[in-house]
Amino acid sequence: MASQLEIELEKLKSAIIKIGNLSEHQVIEAMKALLLEPGTEVSGVKKTENKIDKLDVKIDELCQGVFALQQPVASDLRFIMSAMQISNEIERIGDLAVSVIKKAKNINEKHDLISKFNISDITREVEAITTKTNECFQTLEESTIGEIFILNRDIKNKSNDAIHNIVVEMKSNSKTVVSGTNLVIVLKHIERIAEHCTNIAESVYFMINAKIIKHDKFLDKK
């Protein structure tokens, strides 16, 4: 028979998985909004955002309850500490996804810019890194952690290249200034989503190995 601590930890794990899946859905909807025609509505975004916010509060309460009423051992403490950090990172990913959706509505000339600078490649990688991040928490596979770090670096490099090219385009074609500026902001949001994913992967690494590691140093060892 499972102890009360085991029951509470399982509740916590289930809540993290649920909030991660909701956040992944938001990111997919955000990337869809970016690539769709201007003015196209994406449904269910606000409802999902509210669910994410409520789960974030619930996860904090679960963690506080375990600390206050149970006596977790070292490995359980690492899980609880990581869960609190992961929940916060996931909530930020959801917020950024909503910001992308809102900003995408203002990019009237976006399709020429998106096509010209291969933005769709970046959106596919953002969806991939979000999915792998959820997988990473559930499977605790260190190889997935490395894949997340590599994807983050690739997204950052491609986003920086795209931003540079968009700025050059705006300087030569004033008609692209408004859409280009909004697209640059969206790309910065996308970079931050990927960075939050790597922060989650770092928390999972800590959960597994009881060591704190930054993804840049992790990749330098490869």
Steps between C-alpha positions, in 0.01 A plus 500: 500500500637840399596741777345847523827647377498276193140597427580873526810466280297316237242781507782747452646307207158474334443874540838578341422270206159664456631856509778401261250358251288816521805718441606284205152551352537878541836498322360298210206743473741794513712363216183433303382859556834630379480306174128551430346790310480827698173534691445125531372422849656224712239345729525394863811702584358697793336191649827306485687796651263500798550124549879548498480778760278290729729197471804716577333605828396140573858376451632761744240390754588131454869574550435708810273227639768232460762722665268582790343161571737233369864406550641465149843341454774656287379368162143608576623843605679537166180405321292753697754780452521422129120478469458853637758637256362302206146618565617861497688449173199330338271784607738749334503291180120518494507878550751546219294282267198723564715808431606348167135439407404859583799648318448281191173682434696820431733350241301585187782447252643207687476229236760653269739546791429155646557332165806706412680432828386140567312583820296179463819300568533677835135438591544126437804491728312689774220244487761223513687644800173545692397140432844368596492702822177331611646164397816576696309550827297182453783265394799655682718408200827696502537461123180704459648773719794528260264518202313787664822695556602449137158609373514812717836600353369438147184705562704785644740504205222483239295767680798735520571449129134563413486814717813636332353436154164655593674817626694523173172456310329775701783741423464442127118478488307734729172315433629207705586704811181436701471131415875452529511657845217278626666193349827584677310520831339161427840346427630631832200337673580175318862515618377542857263202467796285396707639789228412750498148356872468567447627854252216551752253358760633746253441786444142380877449488520621861215266593688203355860578597478742795726734302433846362615546142450774242425386147793688342747318727319170438540541123864607533569157651356322196 
